[in-house]
Structure formats: structure tokens, C-alpha cells
């Protein structure tokens, strides 16, 4: 009547009863529920991290696009500034060229006037010397005295 099968069945039911008595199934279920809750929380955290990473990536892309746009604006402004500076430099060089040309022309004109004055002085001195030589040879002592007195009288008129 009590064979080995009976004792195996009694042992089986005793173990099952002990498991139920110590509330092993509820502990297992609560452990599984806790593990499921933990996995669910980790999934939600991973989802939140993914959304945050996507937001950071989108923000980074926006900043990169803004930086590229700003770089393009800087390059455009630099080109415009360089063109303005080149135009200003060209105008200044042209003004300086005109000014230096004018100065050179004035210097040439002054040199020409000075040279003409020197030539006139030399010609006048030589003409006076030649006239003096001619007068010396042709004038008598009386004519020289009369000429000297006329010159002195003429000087007196100019100084009084």
C-alpha cells in the first residue's frame, strides 16, 4: 500500500505545502514584479536619455548651423571690408599721385622760374658790363660827371 510512489507524492505535496506556507510563490511573483518594474524604470530612463540625447543633438545641430551661418556672414563682411579698403587705398593712391604730380610740376615751375631769373641776372650783368665797357670807351670825363650827378639826383627823388 505505501510504495515508493506514495512517499514521492507525499514528499512532493509536503514541499509544495512548505513553499506555500513560506509564501514562496508570492515572493517569486513580487520579485518578478519588482524585476519587471526595475526593467520598466530602466526602459523609461533609457527612453528619457534617448530623448535628451536627441534634444542635445538637435541643439548641437542648430548651434552648428548658426555657427556656419555666422562664419559665412563674417566671410562676406570681410570680403566687403577688403573691397572697401582696396577702393579706399586706390582713391588714396590716386590722390597721392595727383598731389605728387602737382608738387613735381610746381617744383619744375619753380626751378624753371629760378633758372630764368638766373639767366636774366647773368644776361643783365653781362649787358651792364658790356654797356659799362662801351660807355667807358665812348664817354668823356665831363659826360661821366654829369651822368653821376643825374643818378644821385634821381636817387634823392626816390628816397625822399
C-alpha positions as CSV (number, residue, x, y, z in Angstrom):
1,X,0.0,0.0,0.0
2,X,2.7,2.5,0.8
3,X,5.1,2.1,-2.0
4,X,7.7,4.5,-3.2
5,X,5.3,6.4,-5.4
6,X,3.2,7.3,-2.3
7,X,6.2,8.6,-0.5
8,X,7.3,10.6,-3.5
9,X,3.8,12.1,-3.8
10,X,3.7,12.9,0.0
11,X,7.2,14.4,-0.3
12,X,6.1,16.4,-3.3
13,X,3.0,17.8,-1.7
14,X,4.9,18.5,1.5
15,X,7.5,20.5,-0.4
16,X,4.7,22.3,-2.3
17,X,2.9,23.0,1.0
18,X,6.1,24.3,2.6
19,X,6.6,26.6,-0.4
20,X,3.0,27.9,0.0
21,X,3.5,28.1,3.8
22,X,6.5,30.3,3.5
23,X,4.8,32.2,0.7
24,X,7.4,31.4,-1.9
25,X,5.1,31.9,-4.9
26,X,4.1,35.4,-3.7
27,X,7.8,36.2,-3.1
28,X,8.7,34.9,-6.5
29,X,5.8,36.9,-8.1
30,X,6.8,40.0,-6.1
31,X,10.4,39.5,-7.1
32,X,9.4,39.1,-10.7
33,X,7.1,42.2,-10.4
34,X,10.0,44.1,-8.8
35,X,12.3,43.0,-11.6
36,X,9.7,43.9,-14.2
37,X,9.2,47.3,-12.5
38,X,13.0,47.8,-12.4
39,X,13.3,46.9,-16.1
40,X,10.3,49.2,-16.9
41,X,12.1,52.0,-15.0
42,X,15.3,51.3,-16.8
43,X,13.4,51.4,-20.1
44,X,11.8,54.7,-19.2
45,X,15.1,56.1,-18.1
46,X,16.7,54.9,-21.4
47,X,13.9,56.4,-23.3
48,X,14.4,59.7,-21.4
49,X,18.1,59.6,-22.0
50,X,17.5,58.9,-25.7
51,X,15.1,61.9,-25.9
52,X,17.6,64.0,-24.0
53,X,20.4,62.9,-26.4
54,X,18.1,63.7,-29.4
55,X,17.5,67.1,-27.9
56,X,21.2,67.7,-27.3
57,X,21.9,66.5,-30.9
58,X,19.2,68.8,-32.3
59,X,20.6,71.7,-30.2
60,X,24.1,70.9,-31.4
61,X,23.0,70.9,-35.0
62,X,21.2,74.2,-34.5
63,X,24.4,75.7,-33.0
64,X,26.5,74.2,-35.8
65,X,24.1,75.7,-38.4
66,X,24.2,79.1,-36.6
67,X,28.0,79.0,-36.4
68,X,28.2,78.1,-40.1
69,X,25.8,81.0,-40.9
70,X,27.8,83.3,-38.7
71,X,31.1,82.2,-40.4
72,X,29.5,82.9,-43.8
73,X,28.4,86.3,-42.6
74,X,31.9,87.0,-41.3
75,X,33.5,86.0,-44.6
76,X,31.0,88.1,-46.5
77,X,31.7,91.1,-44.2
78,X,35.5,90.5,-44.5
79,X,35.2,90.4,-48.3
80,X,33.2,93.6,-48.3
81,X,35.6,95.3,-45.9
82,X,38.6,94.2,-48.1
83,X,36.9,95.6,-51.2
84,X,36.2,98.9,-49.4
85,X,39.7,99.1,-48.2
86,X,41.0,98.3,-51.7
87,X,38.8,101.0,-53.1
88,X,39.9,103.5,-50.4
89,X,43.5,102.6,-51.0
90,X,43.1,103.1,-54.7
91,X,41.5,106.5,-54.2
92,X,44.3,107.5,-51.7
93,X,46.9,106.3,-54.1
94,X,45.3,108.3,-56.9
95,X,45.1,111.4,-54.7
96,X,48.7,110.9,-53.6
97,X,49.7,110.5,-57.3
98,X,47.9,113.7,-58.2
99,X,49.4,115.5,-55.3
100,X,52.9,114.3,-56.0
101,X,52.5,115.1,-59.7
102,X,51.3,118.6,-58.7
103,X,54.2,119.0,-56.4
104,X,56.6,117.9,-59.1
105,X,55.1,120.3,-61.6
106,X,55.3,123.1,-59.0
107,X,58.9,122.2,-58.3
108,X,59.7,122.1,-62.0
109,X,57.9,125.5,-62.5
110,X,59.9,127.0,-59.5
111,X,63.2,125.6,-60.9
112,X,62.3,127.0,-64.4
113,X,61.4,130.4,-62.9
114,X,64.6,130.3,-60.8
115,X,66.7,129.3,-63.9
116,X,65.0,132.1,-66.0
117,X,65.7,134.6,-63.2
118,X,69.4,133.4,-63.0
119,X,69.7,133.7,-66.8
120,X,68.2,137.1,-66.8
121,X,70.5,138.1,-64.0
122,X,73.5,136.8,-65.9
123,X,72.3,138.4,-69.1
124,X,71.6,141.7,-67.3
125,X,75.0,141.7,-65.6
126,X,76.8,141.0,-68.9
127,X,74.7,143.6,-70.6
128,X,75.5,146.1,-67.9
129,X,79.2,145.1,-68.1
130,X,79.1,145.4,-71.9
131,X,77.3,148.8,-71.6
132,X,79.7,150.0,-69.0
133,X,82.6,149.0,-71.2
134,X,81.1,150.7,-74.2
135,X,80.3,153.8,-72.1
136,X,83.8,153.8,-70.6
137,X,85.2,153.9,-74.1
138,X,82.8,156.5,-75.5
139,X,82.1,158.8,-72.6
140,X,84.4,161.6,-71.6
141,X,85.1,162.7,-68.1
142,X,82.6,165.5,-68.3
143,X,79.9,163.2,-69.5
144,X,80.7,160.7,-66.7
145,X,80.4,163.5,-64.1
146,X,77.1,164.7,-65.4
147,X,75.8,161.2,-65.5
148,X,76.9,160.5,-61.9
149,X,75.2,163.8,-60.7
150,X,72.0,162.9,-62.5
151,X,72.0,159.5,-60.9
152,X,72.5,160.9,-57.5
153,X,69.7,163.4,-58.0
154,X,67.4,160.6,-59.2
155,X,68.3,158.6,-56.1
156,X,67.4,161.5,-53.9
157,X,63.9,161.7,-55.5
158,X,63.3,158.0,-54.8
159,X,64.3,158.1,-51.1
160,X,62.5,161.4,-50.1
